[in-house]
Amino acid sequence: MRGKTAEDAGLLELLDPVAEAAGYAIVRLRLMGGGEARRLQVMAERPDGEMDIDDCATLSRAISEVLDAADPISGRYTLEVSSPGVDRPLTRMKDFETFEGHEARLELDRLAEGRKRFKGALAGVEGDNVAIDLEGEDSTTLIPFAWIAEAKLVLTDDLMKRGAESRSERLQHQHDEASD
């Protein structure tokens, strides 16, 4: 889920160590478009889950150096480095634990119970399965992580509140550091 294609997977293999060395984790990578109008989109975050404009610039420079040296993408392309945002994609098992209790949309790569799309409150993980409390269902459903093609948080008031609290804590920490 962090990459969709074999080309994405190859780029992740090349760029994951670069991001980690710079202090970031790649949440999702997509190489989109064809011919001369390709775009390499990299969503990343720090270990604390944050990613500001300075972080994007730092990671963009580190990735650009490696891409320029290795030249793994034929033709011209544009590199975009961004934060995952509040209504972020969920691409790793730990994401489903971190955002337990929040509403998410999941799309599977196959039919399960006659459908591919599911929406509900995340209920953590069990083994290799994502637990989700589906709307209108009494029991928790387990979905194999390997079956999930796309997953994304749903923008809700609770999620917005979590984002605002996180920003407030970060700003307070920066203020405290500046006062020292």
Residue pairs with C-beta under 8 A, 6 or more apart in sequence:
1 28
1 89
1 90
1 91
1 92
1 148
1 149
1 150
1 151
2 8
2 12
2 26
2 27
2 28
2 29
2 91
2 92
3 9
3 11
3 12
3 28
3 29
3 30
4 30
5 31
7 31
8 29
8 30
8 31
10 72
11 29
11 31
11 40
11 72
11 73
12 26
12 29
14 66
14 70
14 72
15 26
15 29
15 42
15 63
15 66
15 67
16 26
18 62
18 63
18 66
19 25
19 26
19 44
19 59
19 62
19 63
21 62
22 58
22 59
22 62
23 46
23 47
24 44
24 45
24 46
24 51
24 55
24 59
25 44
25 45
25 46
25 47
26 42
26 43
26 44
27 43
27 44
27 45
27 84
27 88
27 89
27 91
27 92
27 95
28 41
28 42
28 43
28 84
28 89
28 91
29 40
29 41
29 42
29 43
30 40
30 41
31 38
31 39
31 40
31 41
31 73
31 77
32 38
32 39
32 40
32 41
33 39
33 77
35 75
36 75
36 76
38 73
38 75
38 76
38 77
38 78
39 77
39 78
39 80
40 67
40 73
40 77
40 78
40 79
40 80
41 80
41 82
42 59
42 63
42 79
42 80
42 81
42 82
43 81
43 82
43 83
43 84
43 88
43 89
44 51
44 55
44 56
44 59
44 81
44 82
44 83
44 84
45 51
45 83
45 84
46 55
49 98
49 166
50 83
50 166
50 170
51 82
51 83
51 84
52 83
55 83
56 81
56 82
56 83
57 81
59 81
60 79
60 81
63 79
63 81
64 79
67 73
67 79
86 153
86 155
86 159
86 160
86 163
87 152
87 153
87 154
87 155
87 159
88 95
88 152
88 153
89 150
89 151
89 152
90 96
90 99
90 104
90 151
90 152
90 153
91 151
93 125
93 128
93 130
93 145
95 151
96 104
96 122
96 124
96 125
96 130
96 131
96 145
96 151
97 124
97 125
99 122
99 153
100 122
100 123
100 124
101 121
101 122
101 123
101 158
102 121
102 122
102 153
102 154
102 156
102 158
102 159
102 162
103 119
103 120
103 121
103 122
103 153
103 154
103 156
103 158
103 159
104 119
104 120
104 121
104 122
104 132
104 151
104 152
104 153
104 154
105 117
105 118
105 119
105 150
105 151
105 152
105 154
106 117
106 118
106 119
106 130
106 132
106 143
106 148
106 150
106 151
107 116
107 117
107 118
107 148
107 149
107 150
107 151
108 116
108 117
108 118
108 143
108 147
108 148
108 149
109 116
109 147
109 148
109 149
110 116
110 147
112 118
112 143
112 147
118 132
118 134
118 141
118 143
119 134
119 135
119 154
120 132
120 133
120 134
120 135
120 137
120 141
121 132
121 133
122 130
122 131
122 132
122 133
123 131
123 132
123 133
123 140
124 131
125 131
125 145
126 142
128 144
128 145
128 146
129 142
129 143
129 144
129 145
130 142
130 143
130 144
130 145
130 148
130 151
131 140
131 141
131 142
132 140
132 141
132 143
133 140
133 141
134 141
153 159
